[in-house]
Amino acid sequence: MIRRIPSSRRTLELLETQELSPSVRRFVFRSVDGRAIDYLAGQWMKLYLPGGLERDYSIASAPVPEGHVGADRIELAITRVERGAGSAALFALTPGARVESLGPNGLFVREDRHRDVAALYVATGTGLAPLRAMLLDELARPETTPQVLLFGCRTEADLLYRGELEPLARTHARVRYVPTLSRPSESWAGRRGYVQAHLRELLAELGSAHVYVCGLSKMIDEVRRTLKEELGVDRRFVHTERYD
C-alpha cells in the first residue's frame, strides 16, 4: 500500500541554484520552519510563485529521514520554458527568496510491494526528476534488485545529472545508466535515437520489471504502445506520469 502523506502548506526558502543544462536549472529549497519535509520519492509539490502563479513540480531529491541532515530540503529540476510565465518567475528568484508551497502530492511512486522486482526508469527531459528521486531512494534501502535508468535527450549538453549518474552506475553493481541522444554529435559513442527504441533490449536483459515512465505525453504514449503491443508487458507493471 502507498503511505498517504497529508498535504500541508509550508513556506520554503531558496538556498541555491545550479545550471544542469542550457535550459534546465536545479533549485534547492528548505522549509523555513525547520521541520522535515515528509514525502515519497516520485511525488510533486505545488509552488505559489510571484505574480499569483501556481505551478506543480516533481521533487528530484530522495526523502531524508527526520532527524538527519537535509530532511528539511527538497530539490527541483526545472526547464526554462520560452514564454513560460511560471518558469520565468522561478528563474528570477535568487537565494534567500521565499515561496509558499503545498504538498507533497502524487501517486507516481515505487510501492514497497514492487521492490522485489527490478525497476526500469524511462525519462526524457526533466521527467528525470522523480525517477532520480526513486533511484536514489532505492539505493538507500537494503533491496538488491537491478535498477536501470534509460534517459533520452537531444544532445550531450542536455544530459541532466550526468556527473552524478555515471559515477553512481560505476559504484553500484545493480545500477545501469543508459543515456540515448536524438541529436548526437559525431563524437558521441553512446546510444542514439528515442527511448522506445531501446526498451526491448533492456527488458530482455532484466526479465520481469516494473517500468516507470515520466516525460511529455507524446513520449509516454509511444513507450506505452511499445510495451503493450510489441513487448506484451502487463499494464500493471507500467507506471506513468506526464508533465504537459
N, C-alpha and C positions, 0 to 999 in steps of 0.2 A: 504493500500500500504506500501511496505517496504521503509523506508527512505534510499536513497543512500548516502553513505559517500565516498567522494573522497579518493582514496588510495594515500598516500604520504610517502616518505622515511624520517625516523627520526632516530636520534641517541638515544639509550637507555642506561642507566647506571644501573647495577645490585646493588640493595640496600641490599637484604638479601635472604637467602635460609633457608629452613627448611625441615627436613625429614618427609614425610607424611606416609611412609611405608618403608619396607626394600628395595624396588626398585623404589619408587617414591619420587621426591623432589619438593617442592614448591619454585618458583622463583618470586621475586618481582622486577620489573623494573620501573624506572621513566624516563620521557623524559628529556633529558639534556637541551633542550631549555625552559623548564618550562611550556610549553603550555599544555592544556588539551589534552588527547588522546580521540578523539571522535569516539566511536564505538557502536555497538548494541550488547546486550547480545546474545552470541552464535557464534559471529564471531571469526576469527582467524587472527594471524599476522605471517608474514614471518620474520625470523631472519637470518641474514648473520653472520655465525659463523667462528671462526678461522679455517684456512686450506681451505678457499674457499668454505665452505659448506653452503647450503641454506636449511632451514627446516621450515615447517609450523606448528604452534602450536595454538590450541584453547585457547582463553582467559578465565580464570577461575573466574575472578572477574566481578562484575556488574559495568556498567558505572557509573561514578560520574559526576554530572553536573558541567560545567565550573564555576570556582569561588569558588568551595568547596574544602576542604582538600581531597587530594587523586585523584583529577581529572587528574593529570599528571602521574598516575601509572597504571600498569596492573600486574596481577598475572597469572602465568602459573603453571600447574602441569604436570611434565614430568617424563616418565618412563626411567630408565636406561636400555637400550636395550643391550643385550650381543652382542659384536662385532658391535655395532651400532656407527658409526663414529660421527653422529650428537649429540646423547645424551652424548657421551664421551666428546666431545668438550664443550658442555654446562655444564656438571657436573664439568668440570675442572675450570670453571670460579669462581672467588672469588669476594666478594663485592667491588665495585669500577670499575670493568671491564666494558667496553663499547662495544656495538654491534650495527650494523646498522639494521634497521627494515623497513618493507614495509607493509602497511596496514592501516586500517583493511580491511578484505575481507570476503566474505561468505554470503550465503542466508539462513543458518540454524538459523533462529531467530523466536521468538514468535511475530507474527504480531498483531497489535493493534486490528484488526477486529476479532481476535480469543480470545480475553481476556474475553469475556462474557461467555466462556465455560471453564470447568475445564481442567487442564493440568495433564497428566501422563508422567513423565520423566523416561526413561528407559536407564540405563547406565551400562557398565562394565568397569573396569579399569579406565584409565584416560579419557575415554569417559564421565566421570562425569564432567570434567572441564566446557564445555559450558553449561551443564544443571544446574550446580551450579550457573553459571552466570545468567541464565534465572530465576531461583528460587529467588535469592537474588534481582534481578531487579524487579520481580513481587511483592515482599514484600515491596518495596519502593513506590509502586503505591497504589491508592485507591481501586482497584478492590478487590472483596471478593470471587472469585471463588476458589474451592478446588484445592490444589496443592499436588500431590503425587509423591514422588521420590522413584523409585524402583532401587536399586543398587546391582549389583551382583559382587562378587569376590570370591577368593578361601578360605581365612582364615580370622579370626578376625584381624590379623595384617595388612591385606590388605584393611581394611575399611577406605578409604580416607575421611578426614574431619569429622570423627566420632564425635570428640569433639565439633564440631560446629553444625552438623546436628541434633544430638539427642536433644540438648537444644533448637534448633530452632523449632523443632516439638512440644516440650513441651510448648513453649512460644506462638506459633501461632496456634490457633484452626483450621485454614484451611490448615495447613501443616501436611502431614504424611510422615514419613521417614520409608522405608521398605527395610532393607538390607537382602540379601539372600546369603548363602555361599555354594559353591560346594564341599569344603573340610573342613567342620567344625570340631572343637574338640568335644569330648564327652560332654563337659560342655556347649556348645553353645545351648541356649534355643530358638533362633530365627528361622527364615525360612531357609529351606535348598533347594538345587537344583538350576537350572538355572532360569534366569529371566522369560523366556517364560512360565514356569510352573505356574506363579502367575498372569498372565495377566487377565485371565477370572474372577477371584475373584475381582481384583481391579477395572476392568472396570464395573463389575456388580454393585459395590458399587457407582461408580462415575456416571453411566449413560452415557450421552454424554461427550466426552472428546477429546481434541487434544492430540495425542501421539507423543512425541519427543524422538527419539532413537539415541544413539551415542555409538560406540564401534567398535569392529572388524567386518569384513564382515560376518563371519560365524554366529555370534550372531544376527546381523541385519537381515540376510536372514531368520533365524528361527523365529524371532519376527514378521517380515512382513508376513511370511507364516501363523503363528498362528492367527494374527489379521485378515487376509483376509479370509483364508479357514475355520478356526474353529470358529471365533467370528464375522465374517461378517462386520468388520469395513471398512467404506468407505475410499478409499485410500487418499481422500482429507483431511482426519483427521490424516494422518500418515506422519511424517516428520523425515527424517533420515540423518545422516552424518557418513561416515566411515573414520577411520584414518589408514587403512592399504592399 
